[in-house]
Amino acid sequence: MPDKDDILSARPAPDETGRLESALRPNSLDEFVGQQRLKDNLKVFIQAARARREPLDHCLFYSPPGLGKTTLSHILAREMGVNIKVTSGPVLSKPGDLAAMLTTELAEGDILFIDEIHRLNAAVEEALYPVMEDFLFFINTGQGPGATTLKLAVPRFTLVGATTRSGLLTGPLRDRFGIVFNLGFYDEPEIAAILARSARILGSRAEAPALELIARRSRGTPRIANRLLRRVRDFADVRSGGLITAAVTEEAMASLEIDAEGLDDLDRRILLVIAEKFAGGPVGIETLAVAVSEEPDTLTDVIEPFLMQAGFLKRTTRGRVITPKAAAHLGLKLPGRQELL
């Protein structure tokens, strides 16, 4: 029997089971685990804005997927006591879409959250410049010599942008954000704390060593950690009466083909392709994407950040190469070339 202190107490799952993803998100900066310096700074900015009775300055969050950009935007709205309107860059296809949102769906102090803001249409982005600086929206009417420009005042609001590709943001847009933060990967104790909270919300009983095992294979990403927890919970419900144990966790990870370093089948396939088809690299991203039948954006936005952070992949001016650590993990022998060191 596991030690009583190693088992986390459970509480009933939320009523809205269909909104599980939202239920697992923290509701305040105090509940948000990790990113301590970011949280400390945001608390100061929020307190100052509320004391002055002003909207929070425009915020930009950038990071690989799943590290908390959307969660932070909702937390900002709650901490400021305002409403939030959520959209994404591709949805705003023309300036008229932005005008309708600004004039009819936002009140003074509200937050407009634009996910994947680097994908904004150029015309929409240019229309945003005077909105962000002076809260004015300019509408062109007519064509030719008779064309006129109408100036429309919009409520003073906070724009929160999120992107996985900060390098694709134009300089003029980036410079208009007063608060800019890069969210880093989480360490294992932070992921374990997130998993403990999620287990309680799910109403699952979990041994601390089991949560540590999941944390170790979660790639430093809360979204992945919560997804793995739900899958391990399925195995626990079938194998051990609902108790998430280390043994059940190991069985689940083996079945999901997630190894001790957190690499899944696609990760290993990418590293093996570089090693076996391209002699360890270097290989260009377009060529690599074709070789593994994946989109280049998937590789650069989702896969590469963790592989590079973990020391399995390296970018050079000539392309991607795998590292000796990756070769050792996969049991491969690489050519003794300088660019692989």
PADRENMI-682377 format. One record per atom (N, C-alpha, C, O): x, y, z. Coordinates in steps of 0.05 Angstrom, whole numbers, plus 5000, padded with zeros to 4 digits. Layout:
! residues N
XYZ...
END
This chain:
! residues 341
501749765000500050005000501850255000503850265014501050464984502650704984502350855010500350835024504451005018504351165042502151375039501851495017500751425060498451615060499351885051497952035037501751975060502752235053503452265024503652485014503852035010504552044982502052064963502352094939499752044976497252044959495952314963495452404985495352444940494152714941491152684944489852514931489952844962487052824966485552914941486653074925483152804937481552864914479153024921478253014944478153174902475653314906474053274881475153204860471353324882469653264859470453424835471353654837470153294811470753434786468653654782466453634793469253854766467454074761464953974746465153774732462754114749460254034736460454054706459453874692461854254696461954294667464254124656466454224649463753864654465853684645466653744616468853684608464753854601465253914573467254144570468354184548467754294591469554514590472054454607473054624623472954204605475154114622477654274618479054344638478354344594480854494589480754764604482754844616478454894603478255154617478355114647479455284662477154894657477154844685479954804697480454874720481754704681484454644690486154904690488354904702485255114678486855354677486655504703484455524714488855614713488755774738487156034733487056134711485956134754484256374752485556624762484356844759487856604774489256844784492256804782493256584777493757024785496657014784497656844808499756714805496256854831497156694853496856394848498456234858494956314832494556034825496355944803496955704800497356134787499056074764501755984774503156134788502555744766505155634775507355694755506855664731509655774765511955824747511956114737510256274744513956174720514256434708514256654730512856854727515756614751515556784775516257074769514757254778518357124754519057404749516857544733516157774738515757404713513557514697511157584715510057794713510457394733508257444751508757684770506957854774511157704781511757924799511558194784510458384795512558204760512258454744509458514737508558744739507858314729505058364722503458464746501758634743504058354769502658454793503158754798501258894805505558844793506259124796504759284776503559494782504859204750503559354729500559364733499259574729499359144742496459144747495659324770493759474768497159304792496659474815496859774808495259934816498959844792499360124784497060214766496060434770496260054747494060124729491460164744489960354738490859984763488460014778488460254796486460384799490760314807490960554824490460804808489260994818491460814784491061044767488361044752487661234739486860824755484360784741484660804711483160944697486760674701487360674673487360384663487760204679486960354637487260084626490259994628492060154628490659734630493359624630494659684603493259684582497259734602498659774577498459524560497959304570498759564533498559334515500759134521503059204527500058874520501858654527502358474504500558414488504758374502505458174482506857934497508757974511505757694493506857454504507757274480506257224462510257184481511257004460512656764473514056784493512156534461513356284470512456054452510656094435513655814455512555584441509655524451508855634472508155364437505455304445505255174473507055024481503055234487502355084512503655184537503455044557504855424537506255514561504755724577505655814597502255794568500555954585499856234574498956404590500256284549499656554538496656614540495956834550495056434531492156474532491156494561489456654568492156314578491456314606492056584619490456694634494456694614495256954625493357174616492857354631492457164591490757374581488057374597487057594604487057144603484557124618484957214647483257334659487357144658487957224685488157524687487257644706489357654667489557944666486758074668486358264682484857964652482158074653480958044680479558234690481357814693480157784720481557964740480158084757484157994739485558164758484858454754484858604774484358534730483558814724480558854728479659084729479058644730476158664734474758764709472858914711475658664685474458754660473758504644474358284651472358554621471658334603473858294583475558464578473858054570475857994550474457894525472557734526475457984502474457894476476757744463478957854461476257494455478357324444477957284414475857224405480157324399480157274371482957174363484657134380483457154337486057064327486757214302485057324288489357224296490357374273488957304247488057484233488757044240487556974214484557044212483557084190483157064234480357134234479857424225477857474211481657604232481457884225482557924197484858004194480957864177481957864150481958134137483358184117480358324147480258594136479758794158478658724179480459054153480059254174477259274184476859344208475259224168472459234177471859044199470259104217473158804199472858614221473758734247472558704268476058874246477158994270475459224279474959254303474459384260472759614268470259524282469459644302468959314272466459214285467059124313465459174331469258994317469958894344470559114363469659114386472059314354472859534372470459714380470359814402468559744362466459934367463959814380462459954393463559554377461159424388461559224410459759164425464059124413464458904431466358964454466758804472467459204454469359284475468359524490467359714478468659524517468059754533470659864545472759754541470460094558472860224570474360024588473159904606476959994583478559824600478659534592480259384603476859434574476759154567479359064553480959224545479658794551481958674539481158544512479258394511482658604491482358474466484758284463487058384461484258024463486457824460486557724432484557614422488857764419489257664391491357444392493757504396490557204388492356974388493656964360492457044340496156854359497656844334497557114319496857124296498357314334498157594323500057634300499657824284502057464297503957504275502557434248503757494227500257314249498857244224496757444216495057394199496857684228494957894220495457984191497657994181493258034177493358154151494758424153494358574172496358494132497958734133496158984136496859174151493858984123492059214124490859244152490559464163490259014165489159024192491259114212490759274230493759024208495959114225496359414224496759544244496259524200496659814197494359964209494860184220491959854208489659984221489959984251488760154265491459784261491759764291493659984302493360054325495460084286497460264296496260514310496860554334494460664297493260894311491360814333490960964352490260574331488460474352490060424378489260504400492460304375494060244398495260494411495560514435495960684394497260924404495361144414495661254436493261194398491461424404488561344407486861514412487961084405485260974407483361114387481161194393484461134362482961244340483061044317485160924311480761004304480660824281479860994257477861144257481460974235480961124211479660954190480660734184477461054179475960904159475961064133475261294132476860934112476861064085474261014072473360784070472961224062470461194048470761304020471961514015469561164000469661253973472361193960474161073973472561263935474961213919475661463902473961623896478161483895479061703878479061973892479361983916478662183876478762463887476662513909477062673926474462363908472262413927472562253953470862263970474762103955475161933979475562114004476962314003474462024026474862164051475661964073475261724070476762064094477561904117476061984141476162214150474661794153473161854178474861764202476161554202474761934223476261874247474261784269472461934276474661544278472761424298474261374324476161224325473261484345474361434372473461164382471061094380475261014394474560754406475160754436476760924444473860584451474460584480477360524486478660374471478360634508481160574516481160284526480060224547482560114512482559834518485459734520487359884514485859484527488459354528488559144506486958954506490559164489490958954469493058754480495258834488492258504481494158294489494658114465492757984455497058104456497757944433499357694442500957714461498957474429500457224434501457114408500157124388503957014409505056904385507156684391508456694412507256494374509356284375511756354357513756214357511456574342513556644322514156944325513457104307515457024346515957304351517657424329517457664324519357264316521057364295519457454271520557604254516957374268515357454245513757704251512457804232513857814275512558064281514058294268516558294268512658484256513958714245514958894268513758904289517059054263518059234283516059434292515759474316514559564274512559764283510459654302509559794320509659404297507559284314508759214341507659274362511059084341512359004366512959254384512559234408513859464372514559704387512259844401512660004419509759774392507459904404506459754429504559854442507659534436506959394460508759504483511159504481507459584505508959694527510059474546511959524560508759244546509459024563510058784545508258684532512458684545513258454528514658244545516558304560513557994544514757784560515057524543513357464526517257394548517757134536517256914557518556924578515456734552514956514571516756284566516856184543518256204586520155974583518855714590516655704601520355494585519455234593519555214624521055354637517855034635517554994663519454774673520054584658520454794698522054574708520254354720517854394723521454134726519853904735518253954760515853874761519354084781517654134805515254314799513154274810515554504781513354674773511154514758508854544764512054344740510054174726508653984745506253934743510153874765508953694784506853844801504753724807507454094808505454254823502954304806500754294816503354354780501054394762499454144761496954144761500753914759499353654757497853594782495653484781498953664805497653614831495053774832492953664841495054014823492654184822490654064802488254054808491553984779489753874759488553614768486153564763490053444782488953194792486753244812484653104812487053444829484953514848482453604833480253534841482753774813480453874798479053644783476553644781480653454773479453224759478153024778476752844769478653054804477552864823479152604823477952394830481652614815483252364814485152344838486152544848485552104847487552044868490151984854490251814836492252114863494852074850497052064870497252224889498851874866501251864883503252074873503552114849504652194892506652404884508752294865509352434846509852044869511851944850510751914821512151944802508151854819506951834793506852104779507352124755506152314794506052574782508852674774509152814754510852594789513652664782514452524756515852634740513552274753514152134728512852274704514152314683510352364707508952504685510452764680510852844657511152914701512553164698515153134682515853304666516552914688519152874675518852834644520652884629516452754636516052694607514152894594513152834572513753124607511853324596513153544580511853734573515753524575517153714558517053994569517354194553516754024595516754284607514354454599514354704601512154324591509854464579507254384594506454154593505954574607503454504622501254374605499954194615500954464581498854344564499354054559497553884561501853984554502553704549502253544576501253314575503053664598502853534624499953464630499353234638498153644626495253594632494153394612492453224620495053394587494053194569494952914577493452724576497552894585498552624594497152534619496552304622496552724637495152654662492452534656491652334668491052644637488352534630488552254618486852084623490652214602491051944591491851744612490951514612493651824630494351644652491951584670491651364680490251784673487851744689486151524677484951364691485951514650484451304636485551034643484050844650488251004642489450744649488950684679488450444685489050884696488650834724485750744730485350564746483850854716481050774720480650484712478950354723482150394692481850124682483549924697482749694702485950004705487949824716488049814747488649614758487550044759488150054788485850194804486450314825483450174795481250284810481250584812480150694831482550724794482551014794485051144807485451384805486650984821489051084834491351104814492150904803492351344810494651384792497151324807498151474824498351094800500850994813503151024793502751074769505550994804507951004786507850774766508550814743506950534774506850304756504850354733505450304710502550464740500550524719501550734700501150724676502950934712504051154695506151044676506151114652507850864685509850744667508550584645509350604622506450444652505050284632503750474611503850414587502550684620501250874602503351004583502851034559505651084595507651214578508751024557509251104535509050774565510050574545507950534523508750514500505450524531503350494511503150734492502650704468503650974503503551214487506151264472506351464457508151094476510751114463512151374470513351504453512051454495513451684505515651594523515151464544518151644515520451524530521151694554519851894560523351614567524151734592524952024589524852184609525752114565526452394560524152564551524452794545521752434549519452584539519152594509517452734499520752444495520652434466518352244457518152024468516752334438514752154427515652044400517952084392513851914387514551774362515551974341517451924327514152204338514952404318517752524324519352554306518252574350520952674357523052484349525052564336522752234356524752034349525051994319527251954309522752014305522851984276524452204263526052164244524052454273525652674263528552644267530152684249529352564292532152534298533352304282535652314272531852084279532851854263533151924234535051834221531352084223531552164195534052324190535452284171534552514209536952684206539452504208541352534193539352314226541752144231542151954208544451914198540051824199540351594180540251684150541751574134538551884144538251964116540152194109540952234086540952354129542652584124545252584140546452794144546052344148548652304162548952494186551152584191546752544200546852714224546453004218546253164237546253084193545853364186548453494177550553364177548253744169545953914170543953864147544653764126541353924153539253894134537354134137536754214160536454244115534554474116531854384125531054154123530354584136527754524148525754424127524054254133525754544103523954454083524454164075522554014072526954094071527653824064526853634087525853414082527353714111526653544134523653504136522753284142522153714131519253694133518153494112516353334118519253504088518453314068519153024076517552844072521552994088522452724095520752594117520452354117519552764134517952644156514952694152513352624169514252804128511452854121509953034141507752974149511253244149510053444167510453724156512153764139508753904165508954184156511454314169512054254192512854484154515154624166514454784191516054784210512054914191511255064214510954894239511554974261509954644235509654454258512354394270512654384294514354354253517054294263518254534277519354494299518054764266519355004278517955104302519255204321515255084303513655194325513255004348513255084371512854744341512054554361514254364370514654314393515754254350517654044356520454154364521554074384521454324347524254414351524854554378526954494389523054734388523854874413524654684435526654734449523054464439523754284461526254124454528054094472526554024430528853874423531454034426533453924434531254294419533654464423534154524452536354514462531954574467532254634496533354394511534954424529532554154502533553904516536253814506537353624516537353954485539953884476540053654456542153534453537853594442537753384423538153484394538953334376537653734390537753844363539154114364539054264383540554174342542054424340541654554313541654414293541254814313541054964288543755084281545155194297544455054255546955174245546155344221543855344212547955494211547455664187546755494163545555584144547555234163547055054141544654874145543854734126543454874169541154714174541154584201542754664219539454374205539254244231541154004232541553864213542353974256544053734261543253624288542353764306543453364291542953244317545553244333547653244322545253234359547453254377548452984386547052784383550852964398551752714410549852604431549552364434548552784446546552694466544252544452543452334462543352654430541152514415542052244405540652044406544452244394545551984384545751774406545151544402546751864429546951674451544251574460543951344466542251754461539551674470538351474451536951294459538851514425537751334404539451094399538750924383541851084411543650854406544950864379545350654367545551104369546751134343549651224345550551324365551151174323553851264322554051474299553551404276554851714306554951924286557751954274559751884287557952064250560552124239562052334256560752504268564652314259566052494276566652754262568952814257564552914257564853164243564453394262562953374281565853614257565853834276563053954280562454034303561453964259558854094262556953934279554754034286557553684285555853524302556653554332555353424349558753704338559653724366558353944380558953994403
END
